[in-house]
């Protein structure tokens, strides 16, 4: 989910101008020759794989860079372009991109899917627990949002939120607070960085804290926190994150499609990757370096996707 605001639909832009210049893949791909993956019988086209990366959506940024690193290791040429989510859907449907790894269904991107599904390929779900949350430090007393009203003093009567205009903020104000009787708590909204700073300082000091958050987010790897149960479903159900491809991707990249269809990530894997990319000083502004380091440390992850193919 966005690191600065919760999902907001943006107006779709024209696909014109999104197509990137195609570059030949460095390995032979003619019939009977050697493919980008190095197999004599597995033949891909010699086109560049074009990945659209959603601006500001951390999980999409992280996974896109993982796949770029994996595909380049397998001999593919990969180009990426970062754009707003609406631009990516429009470009993907129009042939300007081959892949986009951050399609949320059944709710967040339902309008885009309805508009463009006839020109897209759904390559499957890689993460199935995307949701809005209220999180607390793992050793604090409340177990559910029902507990939070009675235990508000344990949290200094503070619920720390993010930007005032975010969807999570609206859901908390309109649904969570009145449903669970949290009107007595100070609901503080300012920014995502401010919320994360409070989370960091409170957990470091061993103090209780309650914040609005979402999955997937690197905070779950960086801090000792857990979600409060939401028995009334005030924050909505979990969504799935899909990979979407162009309409013709299975014809052009059958091997790549087979890999993507077997791709999935656990909470622990995704949170660790995001934490390395966005919170680890060792990889400051070096997303590709973080992706390569994580893949090197997790060879079984790559093996489970590619079956050990190596270009």
N, C-alpha and C positions, 0 to 999 in steps of 0.2 A: 504494500500500500504506500501511497505517497508519503515521503518523509516530512512534508510541510503541510499538506492538506489531505483530508480524506477524499475518497473518490468523488470526482465531479466530472460529469460529462462535458466535453468541449465540442464546439461546433466542428463538424467534419470539413476539411479543406479539400480542394480539388486535387486529384491525383497527379495532375500535370506537373512535371518538374521533379517528381519524387524518384523516378527511375534512375538508378545509378549506372554508370558506364560498366558494362560487363567486361570482366577480365578473364583470360583463359586460365584454367587451372594448370598447375605446373606439371601434371602427369598426363600421360596418354589416356584417351578415353574412347578410342575408336573400337568398333566391334572386334572382339577377339584379342584386344590389347590389354593393357594394364590400367586399372581404374585408379581413382584418387585414393582408394583404400588399399591398393596393392594386390588385390586378388585378380587372378587371370580370368575368372568367370563372372566377377561382379563388376558391372560396367555402369558408371555414372556419366552424365554429360560433363562437358568441360566448362560449364558456366560457373561464375562466381556465386556463392551462397550469400544472399543479401538479408541481413537481420535488422529489423526495426526495433529500436530500444525505446521504451516508454520513458519520457522525461519525468524525473522525480519519483518514479515508482521503484523502490529499492529492490524488491524481489525480482522484478523484471530486468533491472540493470545487472544484478548479480548473476542470474541464470543465463542471460545473454552472453556475458563475458565468459562464463564457464563453457558454454557451447562453442564460442569462438575459439577458445583455447583447445578444446577437444578436437574440433574439426581441423584446425590447422595442424595439430599433431598427426592427424590421419591423412594429411596431404591436400586438403581442400584449401581453396582461396576464399577468404571470408571478408566481406565488407559490412560495416555497421553504420547506421545513421540514427541519431537520437531525435525524437520529435514527440509532440503531444499525442496522447492516445488516439484522439479522433483522426489525426493525420495518418497514424499507423494503420488503422482499420481501412481508411480510404485508399491508402497506398498499397496495402496488401491485396485488396480486392481489385485494384487497377493494375497490378503487376509490377509495381515499383519495389516491392519487397517480396521475399520468399517466406520469411518466418517472423512470427511475433510470439513471444513466450509468456504473455501476461493477459490472457483473456479471462475475465471473471464472469462465471455463470453460476446460478441462473438469474441473478439480479443486476449486478453492477453494470455489465456490458450487454444487457438484454436488448436494448435499443439498437446498438451497433450490430449485434448478431442477427436481429430481425431484418435490418436493412441490407446486410452484406453477405449473409450466410450462403446464398446461391453462388457467390464468387470466392468462397473460402473453403478450406479443408480443415476440419476439426481433427487434430492429430492426437487428441487424448488429454487426460487430466494428469498433471504431474504433482499437484498439491491439493489436498481436499479439506483443509481446515482453516480457510481464510475467513476471519471474522473480527468484529469489533469486540472489545473487552474492557473490563475494569480490572486492573491488576494491583496486587499488594505484595509487599515483601513476604517471602515464603514462610517466615516464622511468626507472622502476625496472627492475631486471634480470629478474625472474621474468615469464614469459609464461603459465604454467599453474600449476595447483595442484601438479602433479608437481614443478615447479621450486622451489616454496616451501620444502619440507623441506630441500633441499640449500642453499638460499640464505637460510635463516632468520636468520642473523647479519646479513645486509644490512638486515633489518627489525627489528633489536634483539630478535630472538626473541619478538616480540609480534604477536599477532593480536587486534585490538580489535573487540569485539562490542557488542551492544545489551543489552536487558533479558534477565534470566535465564530468564523464562518464555516468551519469544517463540518462535514456530515456527522462525524462522531460527536461533536459538541451539540449539535441539534438533537441527535438521538438521546444523549444524556440529559439534556434540559427538558425535552418534551416527553420522554418515556421513562428513563431510569429513575430520575429524581422523584417525580410524583408517584410512580408505581410503588417504590420502596420507602417512601416517606423520608427522603434525604434532604428535605428543605432546610433542616437545621444545620447542615454542613455548608461551609463556604466553598462554593464551586468557582475555582480560580481558572480563568482562561487567559492565555497570552500567546504562547507559541510552543511548537513541538520541542525546540531546543531547551526552552525554559522548563518544560515538563521533564525532559530527560536529565537536566541538571539537578532538579529536585530529587528525582529517582536515584541518581548517583550519590548525591550527598547524604540522603536519608539511609540508604542501604549501607553505605560506607560507615556511617555512624551507628549502625545497629538500631535505628529508629523505625517505627512503623510509618508507612506511606501508602496512599491510595491514589492511583492515577488512571486516566483514560488512556487506552492503548489499543493495539490491533495486532493480529497475527496475519502474515508473518512479519516479525520485526527483530532486529539484532539485539534489542534490549533483553530478550529472553535468554540469550547466550551470555550477555555481558553482566547481568545483575541477577541476584537470587530472588526471583519473583515468580508468582503464580497468578492465575486468573480466579476471580470470584465467580461462583456459580450464579447463573441468571435464570432461576426457575420459571420466571414469567416471560422469558424470551424477549425482553425489552430491547436488546441490541441486535435482534435478528438471528437467523440461522447461519451456519457456516456455509461458505461458498467454495466452489472448485475453481482452480486456476488451470486453464487450458493452454495448449500450444495451438496456434492457428497458422496455417500455411496458405499459400496461393492456391488457386483452383487446380493448377497443373503440376503441383509439386511432386505428387506421387509418380508421375510419368518421367519427370526430369531427374529426380533424386530418390529412387526407390530404396537404396541402401540407407540413406540418411533418414528417410521416413520410418523405416523399420526400427532404427535406433531411437528416434523420438517417441515412437509408440510404446517403447519399453521404459521410457524415462519417468522417474518419480523421485521425490525428495521427502525425507522425514523432517519433522520440526527441527530436530537436533542438527541435521546436515545443513538445512537452509539458514538457520539462525547463526551457525558457526561461520558459514560463508559470508553472510551479511556483516557479521561482527568484524571479520578480517578486513573486508573491503571498506567499511564506512566508519570503523571505530578504532582500528589498530594503527598506531602511529608508524609501525614498520612498513605499512603499505599506503601511506598517505598519498592520495591522488594517483595511485598506481593500481588500478582495478585489474589490469591484465596480469601484473605480478602477483596479486593476491589470488586470482583465479588459478594461475599456474602452480602456486605454492599449495593451495588446497587440493588440487588434483594430484599433485605429486605425493601428498600425504594420505590420499584416499584412492589407491589404485583399484581397489575392489569396486568402487563406484563406476569407474570407467569401464572395467571389465564387464560389469553387469549390463552396460549399455551397448558396447561395441563387440563384446565377445572376445576381446583381446586382439582385434584387428589393429595392425600398426602399419602405417604407410611407409 
